[in-house]
């Protein structure tokens, strides 16, 4: 059995800010973590959008079923985040990512251009996600 201090220090993302001057392993963990946020966000928004089309715009039930499957994938993907990140931290950060991706989805899919205040809010969310997930602790 190892003590908590040894386990904590062994993970490349725990207790330190990941910098691009760090080792290759740190950069790969950062890229993996960000990629998982983006994939999960697209599953959440895409799945929700398919359910929306089914219920609000009278599309085929297949839209709803496929949307439901994609939403289940969204529930699985966050569990692939590095083990140093706990549930609350990961899901709090996903909230910020969801906001940003929702604005981008609305802009690209629904053709609703974000205004200045949307962009300011998205920047604040991005800063919040960065602090929650990657700021030094410990």
N, CA, C and O atoms as a GROMACS GRO file, in nm:
protein
  552
    1UNK      N    1   0.085  -0.118   0.000
    1UNK     CA    2   0.000   0.000   0.000
    1UNK      C    3   0.089   0.123   0.000
    1UNK      O    4   0.183   0.134   0.079
    2UNK      N    5   0.057   0.218  -0.090
    2UNK     CA    6   0.136   0.342  -0.096
    2UNK      C    7   0.062   0.452  -0.023
    2UNK      O    8  -0.060   0.448  -0.010
    3UNK      N    9   0.138   0.550   0.023
    3UNK     CA   10   0.070   0.661   0.090
    3UNK      C   11   0.016   0.758  -0.015
    3UNK      O   12   0.060   0.757  -0.130
    4UNK      N   13  -0.080   0.842   0.026
    4UNK     CA   14  -0.146   0.935  -0.065
    4UNK      C   15  -0.047   1.030  -0.132
    4UNK      O   16  -0.063   1.063  -0.250
    5UNK      N   17   0.054   1.074  -0.058
    5UNK     CA   18   0.149   1.170  -0.112
    5UNK      C   19   0.224   1.111  -0.232
    5UNK      O   20   0.244   1.179  -0.332
    6UNK      N   21   0.267   0.985  -0.222
    6UNK     CA   22   0.338   0.921  -0.331
    6UNK      C   23   0.248   0.905  -0.453
    6UNK      O   24   0.291   0.934  -0.565
    7UNK      N   25   0.125   0.859  -0.433
    7UNK     CA   26   0.033   0.842  -0.545
    7UNK      C   27   0.003   0.975  -0.611
    7UNK      O   28   0.001   0.983  -0.734
    8UNK      N   29  -0.019   1.079  -0.534
    8UNK     CA   30  -0.053   1.210  -0.587
    8UNK      C   31   0.061   1.264  -0.672
    8UNK      O   32   0.038   1.317  -0.781
    9UNK      N   33   0.184   1.251  -0.625
    9UNK     CA   34   0.297   1.307  -0.697
    9UNK      C   35   0.330   1.228  -0.822
    9UNK      O   36   0.397   1.281  -0.912
   10UNK      N   37   0.287   1.105  -0.832
   10UNK     CA   38   0.322   1.023  -0.947
   10UNK      C   39   0.241   1.059  -1.071
   10UNK      O   40   0.281   1.023  -1.182
   11UNK      N   41   0.130   1.128  -1.056
   11UNK     CA   42   0.048   1.162  -1.172
   11UNK      C   43   0.094   1.295  -1.231
   11UNK      O   44   0.110   1.392  -1.157
   12UNK      N   45   0.118   1.301  -1.363
   12UNK     CA   46   0.176   1.419  -1.423
   12UNK      C   47   0.090   1.545  -1.415
   12UNK      O   48   0.144   1.656  -1.424
   13UNK      N   49  -0.040   1.532  -1.399
   13UNK     CA   50  -0.124   1.652  -1.396
   13UNK      C   51  -0.162   1.695  -1.256
   13UNK      O   52  -0.218   1.804  -1.239
   14UNK      N   53  -0.136   1.615  -1.154
   14UNK     CA   54  -0.184   1.646  -1.021
   14UNK      C   55  -0.088   1.738  -0.947
   14UNK      O   56   0.030   1.708  -0.935
   15UNK      N   57  -0.140   1.849  -0.897
   15UNK     CA   58  -0.063   1.937  -0.812
   15UNK      C   59   0.029   2.031  -0.884
   15UNK      O   60   0.112   2.097  -0.821
   16UNK      N   61   0.016   2.040  -1.015
   16UNK     CA   62   0.099   2.134  -1.088
   16UNK      C   63   0.025   2.184  -1.210
   16UNK      O   64  -0.062   2.116  -1.264
   17UNK      N   65   0.062   2.302  -1.253
   17UNK     CA   66   0.005   2.355  -1.376
   17UNK      C   67   0.081   2.292  -1.491
   17UNK      O   68   0.204   2.288  -1.491
   18UNK      N   69   0.009   2.242  -1.589
   18UNK     CA   70   0.074   2.177  -1.702
   18UNK      C   71   0.124   2.284  -1.796
   18UNK      O   72   0.046   2.366  -1.845
   19UNK      N   73   0.252   2.286  -1.822
   19UNK     CA   74   0.308   2.385  -1.912
   19UNK      C   75   0.359   2.316  -2.038
   19UNK      O   76   0.390   2.197  -2.036
   20UNK      N   77   0.368   2.391  -2.144
   20UNK     CA   78   0.417   2.334  -2.269
   20UNK      C   79   0.569   2.318  -2.268
   20UNK      O   80   0.626   2.268  -2.364
   21UNK      N   81   0.633   2.362  -2.160
   21UNK     CA   82   0.775   2.338  -2.146
   21UNK      C   83   0.800   2.211  -2.066
   21UNK      O   84   0.915   2.170  -2.047
   22UNK      N   85   0.692   2.149  -2.020
   22UNK     CA   86   0.703   2.025  -1.942
   22UNK      C   87   0.737   1.908  -2.031
   22UNK      O   88   0.761   1.924  -2.151
   23UNK      N   89   0.739   1.791  -1.974
   23UNK     CA   90   0.773   1.671  -2.047
   23UNK      C   91   0.666   1.633  -2.147
   23UNK      O   92   0.553   1.682  -2.141
   24UNK      N   93   0.704   1.545  -2.237
   24UNK     CA   94   0.611   1.499  -2.340
   24UNK      C   95   0.488   1.432  -2.281
   24UNK      O   96   0.378   1.446  -2.334
   25UNK      N   97   0.506   1.358  -2.171
   25UNK     CA   98   0.393   1.292  -2.106
   25UNK      C   99   0.291   1.392  -2.055
   25UNK      O  100   0.171   1.368  -2.066
   26UNK      N  101   0.337   1.502  -1.999
   26UNK     CA  102   0.245   1.606  -1.950
   26UNK      C  103   0.166   1.667  -2.065
   26UNK      O  104   0.045   1.688  -2.053
   27UNK      N  105   0.232   1.695  -2.174
   27UNK     CA  106   0.164   1.755  -2.289
   27UNK      C  107   0.062   1.658  -2.346
   27UNK      O  108  -0.049   1.699  -2.380
   28UNK      N  109   0.096   1.531  -2.356
   28UNK     CA  110   0.002   1.431  -2.408
   28UNK      C  111  -0.119   1.416  -2.316
   28UNK      O  112  -0.232   1.401  -2.364
   29UNK      N  113  -0.097   1.419  -2.184
   29UNK     CA  114  -0.209   1.411  -2.089
   29UNK      C  115  -0.299   1.533  -2.104
   29UNK      O  116  -0.422   1.519  -2.098
   30UNK      N  117  -0.242   1.651  -2.122
   30UNK     CA  118  -0.320   1.772  -2.141
   30UNK      C  119  -0.402   1.764  -2.269
   30UNK      O  120  -0.521   1.795  -2.269
   31UNK      N  121  -0.340   1.722  -2.378
   31UNK     CA  122  -0.410   1.708  -2.506
   31UNK      C  123  -0.523   1.605  -2.494
   31UNK      O  124  -0.633   1.626  -2.544
   32UNK      N  125  -0.495   1.494  -2.428
   32UNK     CA  126  -0.597   1.390  -2.408
   32UNK      C  127  -0.714   1.445  -2.327
   32UNK      O  128  -0.830   1.423  -2.363
   33UNK      N  129  -0.685   1.516  -2.219
   33UNK     CA  130  -0.789   1.570  -2.133
   33UNK      C  131  -0.877   1.670  -2.210
   33UNK      O  132  -0.999   1.663  -2.201
   34UNK      N  133  -0.815   1.760  -2.283
   34UNK     CA  134  -0.891   1.860  -2.360
   34UNK      C  135  -0.973   1.791  -2.469
   34UNK      O  136  -1.088   1.828  -2.493
   35UNK      N  137  -0.914   1.690  -2.534
   35UNK     CA  138  -0.987   1.616  -2.638
   35UNK      C  139  -1.110   1.546  -2.581
   35UNK      O  140  -1.216   1.545  -2.644
   36UNK      N  141  -1.095   1.489  -2.462
   36UNK     CA  142  -1.210   1.424  -2.399
   36UNK      C  143  -1.321   1.524  -2.368
   36UNK      O  144  -1.439   1.494  -2.384
   37UNK      N  145  -1.283   1.645  -2.323
   37UNK     CA  146  -1.383   1.749  -2.300
   37UNK      C  147  -1.458   1.781  -2.429
   37UNK      O  148  -1.580   1.793  -2.428
   38UNK      N  149  -1.386   1.795  -2.538
   38UNK     CA  150  -1.449   1.831  -2.665
   38UNK      C  151  -1.540   1.720  -2.716
   38UNK      O  152  -1.652   1.747  -2.761
   39UNK      N  153  -1.494   1.596  -2.710
   39UNK     CA  154  -1.576   1.483  -2.757
   39UNK      C  155  -1.701   1.469  -2.670
   39UNK      O  156  -1.811   1.449  -2.722
   40UNK      N  157  -1.684   1.478  -2.538
   40UNK     CA  158  -1.800   1.466  -2.449
   40UNK      C  159  -1.898   1.580  -2.474
   40UNK      O  160  -2.019   1.558  -2.475
   41UNK      N  161  -1.847   1.700  -2.492
   41UNK     CA  162  -1.935   1.814  -2.519
   41UNK      C  163  -2.013   1.797  -2.648
   41UNK      O  164  -2.132   1.828  -2.653
   42UNK      N  165  -1.947   1.748  -2.751
   42UNK     CA  166  -2.016   1.725  -2.877
   42UNK      C  167  -2.122   1.615  -2.863
   42UNK      O  168  -2.229   1.623  -2.923
   43UNK      N  169  -2.092   1.512  -2.784
   43UNK     CA  170  -2.192   1.406  -2.760
   43UNK      C  171  -2.311   1.462  -2.683
   43UNK      O  172  -2.426   1.431  -2.715
   44UNK      N  173  -2.284   1.545  -2.581
   44UNK     CA  174  -2.393   1.600  -2.502
   44UNK      C  175  -2.482   1.690  -2.588
   44UNK      O  176  -2.604   1.677  -2.588
   45UNK      N  177  -2.420   1.782  -2.660
   45UNK     CA  178  -2.497   1.877  -2.739
   45UNK      C  179  -2.560   1.807  -2.860
   45UNK      O  180  -2.677   1.829  -2.891
   46UNK      N  181  -2.483   1.722  -2.927
   46UNK     CA  182  -2.536   1.651  -3.044
   46UNK      C  183  -2.650   1.558  -3.007
   46UNK      O  184  -2.752   1.554  -3.076
   47UNK      N  185  -2.633   1.482  -2.899
   47UNK     CA  186  -2.740   1.394  -2.855
   47UNK      C  187  -2.864   1.470  -2.813
   47UNK      O  188  -2.976   1.433  -2.848
   48UNK      N  189  -2.843   1.577  -2.738
   48UNK     CA  190  -2.956   1.661  -2.698
   48UNK      C  191  -3.026   1.724  -2.818
   48UNK      O  192  -3.149   1.735  -2.820
   49UNK      N  193  -2.948   1.763  -2.917
   49UNK     CA  194  -3.005   1.823  -3.038
   49UNK      C  195  -3.091   1.723  -3.114
   49UNK      O  196  -3.197   1.758  -3.165
   50UNK      N  197  -3.045   1.598  -3.121
   50UNK     CA  198  -3.125   1.496  -3.189
   50UNK      C  199  -3.257   1.470  -3.116
   50UNK      O  200  -3.361   1.454  -3.180
   51UNK      N  201  -3.253   1.467  -2.984
   51UNK     CA  202  -3.376   1.451  -2.906
   51UNK      C  203  -3.466   1.572  -2.927
   51UNK      O  204  -3.588   1.558  -2.942
   52UNK      N  205  -3.408   1.690  -2.930
   52UNK     CA  206  -3.483   1.815  -2.956
   52UNK      C  207  -3.554   1.806  -3.091
   52UNK      O  208  -3.673   1.837  -3.101
   53UNK      N  209  -3.482   1.763  -3.194
   53UNK     CA  210  -3.543   1.752  -3.327
   53UNK      C  211  -3.658   1.654  -3.327
   53UNK      O  212  -3.761   1.677  -3.390
   54UNK      N  213  -3.642   1.544  -3.255
   54UNK     CA  214  -3.748   1.444  -3.247
   54UNK      C  215  -3.871   1.501  -3.178
   54UNK      O  216  -3.982   1.490  -3.231
   55UNK      N  217  -3.854   1.562  -3.061
   55UNK     CA  218  -3.968   1.607  -2.982
   55UNK      C  219  -4.024   1.743  -3.023
   55UNK      O  220  -4.145   1.764  -3.020
   56UNK      N  221  -3.938   1.835  -3.061
   56UNK     CA  222  -3.983   1.972  -3.090
   56UNK      C  223  -4.012   1.996  -3.237
   56UNK      O  224  -4.090   2.084  -3.272
   57UNK      N  225  -3.948   1.916  -3.324
   57UNK     CA  226  -3.966   1.941  -3.467
   57UNK      C  227  -4.022   1.820  -3.540
   57UNK      O  228  -4.014   1.810  -3.662
   58UNK      N  229  -4.080   1.727  -3.462
   58UNK     CA  230  -4.151   1.611  -3.516
   58UNK      C  231  -4.069   1.525  -3.612
   58UNK      O  232  -4.123   1.473  -3.709
   59UNK      N  233  -3.941   1.512  -3.584
   59UNK     CA  234  -3.859   1.421  -3.663
   59UNK      C  235  -3.887   1.278  -3.620
   59UNK      O  236  -3.953   1.255  -3.519
   60UNK      N  237  -3.836   1.185  -3.695
   60UNK     CA  238  -3.856   1.042  -3.668
   60UNK      C  239  -3.807   1.005  -3.528
   60UNK      O  240  -3.717   1.068  -3.473
   61UNK      N  241  -3.867   0.901  -3.473
   61UNK     CA  242  -3.826   0.851  -3.342
   61UNK      C  243  -3.679   0.808  -3.343
   61UNK      O  244  -3.613   0.804  -3.239
   62UNK      N  245  -3.628   0.776  -3.462
   62UNK     CA  246  -3.486   0.738  -3.474
   62UNK      C  247  -3.394   0.851  -3.427
   62UNK      O  248  -3.287   0.825  -3.372
   63UNK      N  249  -3.435   0.974  -3.450
   63UNK     CA  250  -3.357   1.088  -3.400
   63UNK      C  251  -3.347   1.080  -3.248
   63UNK      O  252  -3.239   1.099  -3.191
   64UNK      N  253  -3.459   1.052  -3.184
   64UNK     CA  254  -3.461   1.042  -3.038
   64UNK      C  255  -3.380   0.925  -2.986
   64UNK      O  256  -3.307   0.938  -2.888
   65UNK      N  257  -3.392   0.810  -3.052
   65UNK     CA  258  -3.317   0.691  -3.009
   65UNK      C  259  -3.167   0.709  -3.027
   65UNK      O  260  -3.089   0.678  -2.937
   66UNK      N  261  -3.127   0.759  -3.142
   66UNK     CA  262  -2.984   0.783  -3.164
   66UNK      C  263  -2.934   0.891  -3.069
   66UNK      O  264  -2.823   0.880  -3.015
   67UNK      N  265  -3.015   0.994  -3.048
   67UNK     CA  266  -2.977   1.098  -2.952
   67UNK      C  267  -2.958   1.040  -2.812
   67UNK      O  268  -2.865   1.079  -2.741
   68UNK      N  269  -3.045   0.948  -2.772
   68UNK     CA  270  -3.032   0.884  -2.641
   68UNK      C  271  -2.904   0.803  -2.629
   68UNK      O  272  -2.838   0.805  -2.525
   69UNK      N  273  -2.868   0.733  -2.735
   69UNK     CA  274  -2.744   0.655  -2.735
   69UNK      C  275  -2.623   0.748  -2.725
   69UNK      O  276  -2.529   0.720  -2.650
   70UNK      N  277  -2.626   0.856  -2.799
   70UNK     CA  278  -2.516   0.953  -2.795
   70UNK      C  279  -2.505   1.015  -2.656
   70UNK      O  280  -2.395   1.041  -2.608
   71UNK      N  281  -2.618   1.041  -2.591
   71UNK     CA  282  -2.616   1.096  -2.455
   71UNK      C  283  -2.559   0.995  -2.355
   71UNK      O  284  -2.493   1.034  -2.259
   72UNK      N  285  -2.584   0.867  -2.376
   72UNK     CA  286  -2.522   0.765  -2.290
   72UNK      C  287  -2.370   0.770  -2.308
   72UNK      O  288  -2.296   0.760  -2.210
   73UNK      N  289  -2.324   0.783  -2.431
   73UNK     CA  290  -2.179   0.796  -2.455
   73UNK      C  291  -2.123   0.918  -2.381
   73UNK      O  292  -2.014   0.913  -2.325
   74UNK      N  293  -2.200   1.027  -2.382
   74UNK     CA  294  -2.158   1.146  -2.309
   74UNK      C  295  -2.136   1.113  -2.160
   74UNK      O  296  -2.044   1.166  -2.098
   75UNK      N  297  -2.219   1.029  -2.105
   75UNK     CA  298  -2.205   0.991  -1.965
   75UNK      C  299  -2.082   0.905  -1.938
   75UNK      O  300  -2.031   0.903  -1.826
   76UNK      N  301  -2.036   0.834  -2.039
   76UNK     CA  302  -1.920   0.746  -2.024
   76UNK      C  303  -1.789   0.820  -2.044
   76UNK      O  304  -1.692   0.796  -1.971
   77UNK      N  305  -1.783   0.908  -2.140
   77UNK     CA  306  -1.657   0.973  -2.178
   77UNK      C  307  -1.588   1.045  -2.062
   77UNK      O  308  -1.466   1.033  -2.050
   78UNK      N  309  -1.658   1.118  -1.975
   78UNK     CA  310  -1.586   1.185  -1.865
   78UNK      C  311  -1.511   1.090  -1.773
   78UNK      O  312  -1.416   1.131  -1.706
   79UNK      N  313  -1.553   0.964  -1.767
   79UNK     CA  314  -1.483   0.869  -1.680
   79UNK      C  315  -1.344   0.836  -1.734
   79UNK      O  316  -1.264   0.775  -1.663
   80UNK      N  317  -1.315   0.876  -1.856
   80UNK     CA  318  -1.184   0.852  -1.917
   80UNK      C  319  -1.084   0.963  -1.885
   80UNK      O  320  -0.967   0.953  -1.923
   81UNK      N  321  -1.129   1.068  -1.816
   81UNK     CA  322  -1.036   1.174  -1.776
   81UNK      C  323  -0.930   1.116  -1.683
   81UNK      O  324  -0.954   1.013  -1.620
   82UNK      N  325  -0.813   1.180  -1.673
   82UNK     CA  326  -0.708   1.130  -1.584
   82UNK      C  327  -0.761   1.106  -1.442
   82UNK      O  328  -0.844   1.181  -1.392
   83UNK      N  329  -0.711   1.002  -1.380
   83UNK     CA  330  -0.762   0.960  -1.249
   83UNK      C  331  -0.737   1.062  -1.139
   83UNK      O  332  -0.801   1.055  -1.034
   84UNK      N  333  -0.648   1.157  -1.160
   84UNK     CA  334  -0.622   1.259  -1.058
   84UNK      C  335  -0.740   1.356  -1.044
   84UNK      O  336  -0.749   1.429  -0.946
   85UNK      N  337  -0.829   1.357  -1.143
   85UNK     CA  338  -0.942   1.450  -1.141
   85UNK      C  339  -1.065   1.381  -1.085
   85UNK      O  340  -1.104   1.274  -1.134
   86UNK      N  341  -1.127   1.440  -0.985
   86UNK     CA  342  -1.246   1.380  -0.924
   86UNK      C  343  -1.372   1.420  -1.001
   86UNK      O  344  -1.370   1.510  -1.085
   87UNK      N  345  -1.480   1.350  -0.969
   87UNK     CA  346  -1.608   1.370  -1.039
   87UNK      C  347  -1.653   1.516  -1.037
   87UNK      O  348  -1.686   1.572  -1.141
   88UNK      N  349  -1.654   1.577  -0.920
   88UNK     CA  350  -1.703   1.714  -0.908
   88UNK      C  351  -1.623   1.812  -0.992
   88UNK      O  352  -1.679   1.899  -1.058
   89UNK      N  353  -1.491   1.798  -0.989
   89UNK     CA  354  -1.404   1.887  -1.066
   89UNK      C  355  -1.427   1.868  -1.216
   89UNK      O  356  -1.438   1.965  -1.290
   90UNK      N  357  -1.434   1.743  -1.259
   90UNK     CA  358  -1.453   1.714  -1.402
   90UNK      C  359  -1.587   1.770  -1.450
   90UNK      O  360  -1.593   1.835  -1.554
   91UNK      N  361  -1.693   1.745  -1.376
   91UNK     CA  362  -1.825   1.791  -1.422
   91UNK      C  363  -1.842   1.942  -1.410
   91UNK      O  364  -1.915   2.002  -1.489
   92UNK      N  365  -1.778   2.003  -1.313
   92UNK     CA  366  -1.781   2.150  -1.305
   92UNK      C  367  -1.714   2.209  -1.429
   92UNK      O  368  -1.765   2.304  -1.489
   93UNK      N  369  -1.600   2.152  -1.467
   93UNK     CA  370  -1.531   2.201  -1.585
   93UNK      C  371  -1.611   2.172  -1.712
   93UNK      O  372  -1.614   2.255  -1.804
   94UNK      N  373  -1.677   2.056  -1.719
   94UNK     CA  374  -1.761   2.026  -1.835
   94UNK      C  375  -1.871   2.131  -1.852
   94UNK      O  376  -1.911   2.162  -1.964
   95UNK      N  377  -1.920   2.186  -1.742
   95UNK     CA  378  -2.021   2.291  -1.751
   95UNK      C  379  -1.973   2.409  -1.833
   95UNK      O  380  -2.045   2.462  -1.918
   96UNK      N  381  -1.849   2.450  -1.808
   96UNK     CA  382  -1.790   2.560  -1.883
   96UNK      C  383  -1.769   2.524  -2.030
   96UNK      O  384  -1.797   2.604  -2.119
   97UNK      N  385  -1.720   2.403  -2.053
   97UNK     CA  386  -1.699   2.358  -2.190
   97UNK      C  387  -1.833   2.350  -2.263
   97UNK      O  388  -1.843   2.387  -2.380
   98UNK      N  389  -1.936   2.301  -2.194
   98UNK     CA  390  -2.069   2.292  -2.254
   98UNK      C  391  -2.119   2.429  -2.299
   98UNK      O  392  -2.175   2.441  -2.408
   99UNK      N  393  -2.098   2.531  -2.218
   99UNK     CA  394  -2.142   2.666  -2.254
   99UNK      C  395  -2.074   2.711  -2.382
   99UNK      O  396  -2.139   2.762  -2.474
  100UNK      N  397  -1.943   2.693  -2.389
  100UNK     CA  398  -1.867   2.736  -2.507
  100UNK      C  399  -1.912   2.659  -2.631
  100UNK      O  400  -1.937   2.718  -2.735
  101UNK      N  401  -1.921   2.527  -2.619
  101UNK     CA  402  -1.961   2.446  -2.733
  101UNK      C  403  -2.105   2.474  -2.775
  101UNK      O  404  -2.138   2.466  -2.894
  102UNK      N  405  -2.191   2.505  -2.681
  102UNK     CA  406  -2.331   2.538  -2.715
  102UNK      C  407  -2.337   2.665  -2.800
  102UNK      O  408  -2.413   2.671  -2.896
  103UNK      N  409  -2.257   2.764  -2.764
  103UNK     CA  410  -2.254   2.886  -2.844
  103UNK      C  411  -2.200   2.858  -2.985
  103UNK      O  412  -2.253   2.909  -3.084
  104UNK      N  413  -2.095   2.776  -2.993
  104UNK     CA  414  -2.041   2.740  -3.124
  104UNK      C  415  -2.141   2.659  -3.206
  104UNK      O  416  -2.155   2.679  -3.327
  105UNK      N  417  -2.212   2.567  -3.139
  105UNK     CA  418  -2.315   2.487  -3.207
  105UNK      C  419  -2.424   2.579  -3.262
  105UNK      O  420  -2.464   2.568  -3.378
  106UNK      N  421  -2.472   2.669  -3.178
  106UNK     CA  422  -2.576   2.762  -3.222
  106UNK      C  423  -2.531   2.846  -3.341
  106UNK      O  424  -2.609   2.875  -3.432
  107UNK      N  425  -2.405   2.885  -3.339
  107UNK     CA  426  -2.351   2.968  -3.446
  107UNK      C  427  -2.340   2.888  -3.576
  107UNK      O  428  -2.378   2.938  -3.682
  108UNK      N  429  -2.287   2.765  -3.568
  108UNK     CA  430  -2.262   2.688  -3.688
  108UNK      C  431  -2.384   2.609  -3.738
  108UNK      O  432  -2.404   2.596  -3.859
  109UNK      N  433  -2.465   2.557  -3.647
  109UNK     CA  434  -2.578   2.472  -3.686
  109UNK      C  435  -2.707   2.553  -3.700
  109UNK      O  436  -2.779   2.538  -3.799
  110UNK      N  437  -2.735   2.639  -3.601
  110UNK     CA  438  -2.859   2.718  -3.604
  110UNK      C  439  -2.840   2.857  -3.663
  110UNK      O  440  -2.936   2.934  -3.675
  111UNK      N  441  -2.718   2.890  -3.699
  111UNK     CA  442  -2.684   3.018  -3.762
  111UNK      C  443  -2.723   3.138  -3.676
  111UNK      O  444  -2.772   3.239  -3.727
  112UNK      N  445  -2.701   3.126  -3.545
  112UNK     CA  446  -2.725   3.234  -3.449
  112UNK      C  447  -2.589   3.284  -3.401
  112UNK      O  448  -2.524   3.220  -3.318
  113UNK      N  449  -2.546   3.396  -3.452
  113UNK     CA  450  -2.414   3.449  -3.420
  113UNK      C  451  -2.409   3.497  -3.276
  113UNK      O  452  -2.494   3.574  -3.233
  114UNK      N  453  -2.308   3.452  -3.200
  114UNK     CA  454  -2.292   3.500  -3.063
  114UNK      C  455  -2.263   3.650  -3.062
  114UNK      O  456  -2.191   3.700  -3.148
  115UNK      N  457  -2.319   3.721  -2.965
  115UNK     CA  458  -2.288   3.863  -2.954
  115UNK      C  459  -2.168   3.885  -2.862
  115UNK      O  460  -2.110   3.789  -2.812
  116UNK      N  461  -2.132   4.008  -2.841
  116UNK     CA  462  -2.015   4.042  -2.760
  116UNK      C  463  -2.025   3.984  -2.620
  116UNK      O  464  -1.926   3.933  -2.566
  117UNK      N  465  -2.142   3.990  -2.560
  117UNK     CA  466  -2.158   3.940  -2.424
  117UNK      C  467  -2.152   3.787  -2.417
  117UNK      O  468  -2.106   3.731  -2.318
  118UNK      N  469  -2.198   3.720  -2.524
  118UNK     CA  470  -2.180   3.575  -2.532
  118UNK      C  471  -2.032   3.541  -2.534
  118UNK      O  472  -1.987   3.449  -2.466
  119UNK      N  473  -1.956   3.615  -2.613
  119UNK     CA  474  -1.812   3.589  -2.625
  119UNK      C  475  -1.738   3.619  -2.495
  119UNK      O  476  -1.648   3.544  -2.456
  120UNK      N  477  -1.776   3.726  -2.428
  120UNK     CA  478  -1.715   3.758  -2.298
  120UNK      C  479  -1.746   3.648  -2.197
  120UNK      O  480  -1.658   3.603  -2.124
  121UNK      N  481  -1.870   3.604  -2.194
  121UNK     CA  482  -1.910   3.496  -2.104
  121UNK      C  483  -1.835   3.367  -2.134
  121UNK      O  484  -1.793   3.296  -2.043
  122UNK      N  485  -1.818   3.336  -2.264
  122UNK     CA  486  -1.745   3.216  -2.302
  122UNK      C  487  -1.598   3.224  -2.258
  122UNK      O  488  -1.541   3.125  -2.214
  123UNK      N  489  -1.539   3.342  -2.271
  123UNK     CA  490  -1.401   3.359  -2.226
  123UNK      C  491  -1.389   3.339  -2.075
  123UNK      O  492  -1.295   3.276  -2.027
  124UNK      N  493  -1.484   3.394  -2.002
  124UNK     CA  494  -1.485   3.374  -1.856
  124UNK      C  495  -1.496   3.225  -1.823
  124UNK      O  496  -1.427   3.176  -1.734
  125UNK      N  497  -1.582   3.153  -1.896
  125UNK     CA  498  -1.597   3.008  -1.875
  125UNK      C  499  -1.467   2.935  -1.905
  125UNK      O  500  -1.428   2.846  -1.830
  126UNK      N  501  -1.401   2.973  -2.014
  126UNK     CA  502  -1.275   2.907  -2.051
  126UNK      C  503  -1.169   2.929  -1.943
  126UNK      O  504  -1.094   2.837  -1.910
  127UNK      N  505  -1.164   3.049  -1.890
  127UNK     CA  506  -1.070   3.076  -1.780
  127UNK      C  507  -1.107   2.990  -1.659
  127UNK      O  508  -1.020   2.932  -1.596
  128UNK      N  509  -1.236   2.982  -1.628
  128UNK     CA  510  -1.282   2.901  -1.515
  128UNK      C  511  -1.247   2.754  -1.531
  128UNK      O  512  -1.202   2.690  -1.436
  129UNK      N  513  -1.268   2.700  -1.652
  129UNK     CA  514  -1.234   2.560  -1.679
  129UNK      C  515  -1.084   2.538  -1.658
  129UNK      O  516  -1.043   2.439  -1.597
  130UNK      N  517  -1.004   2.630  -1.708
  130UNK     CA  518  -0.858   2.617  -1.693
  130UNK      C  519  -0.816   2.618  -1.547
  130UNK      O  520  -0.730   2.540  -1.507
  131UNK      N  521  -0.876   2.705  -1.469
  131UNK     CA  522  -0.842   2.712  -1.326
  131UNK      C  523  -0.887   2.585  -1.255
  131UNK      O  524  -0.812   2.527  -1.177
  132UNK      N  525  -1.010   2.542  -1.281
  132UNK     CA  526  -1.064   2.424  -1.213
  132UNK      C  527  -0.982   2.299  -1.245
  132UNK      O  528  -0.951   2.221  -1.155
  133UNK      N  529  -0.947   2.280  -1.370
  133UNK     CA  530  -0.883   2.156  -1.411
  133UNK      C  531  -0.731   2.156  -1.400
  133UNK      O  532  -0.672   2.054  -1.367
  134UNK      N  533  -0.668   2.269  -1.428
  134UNK     CA  534  -0.524   2.264  -1.450
  134UNK      C  535  -0.440   2.356  -1.362
  134UNK      O  536  -0.318   2.357  -1.376
  135UNK      N  537  -0.502   2.432  -1.272
  135UNK     CA  538  -0.424   2.521  -1.186
  135UNK      C  539  -0.352   2.442  -1.077
  135UNK      O  540  -0.403   2.340  -1.031
  136UNK      N  541  -0.235   2.488  -1.036
  136UNK     CA  542  -0.158   2.414  -0.934
  136UNK      C  543  -0.234   2.399  -0.803
  136UNK      O  544  -0.304   2.491  -0.760
  137UNK      N  545  -0.219   2.287  -0.744
  137UNK     CA  546  -0.278   2.261  -0.613
  137UNK      C  547  -0.172   2.197  -0.526
  137UNK      O  548  -0.078   2.134  -0.573
  138UNK      N  549  -0.191   2.216  -0.400
  138UNK     CA  550  -0.114   2.137  -0.314
  138UNK      C  551  -0.009   2.187  -0.231
  138UNK      O  552   0.054   2.110  -0.158
   0.00000   0.00000   0.00000
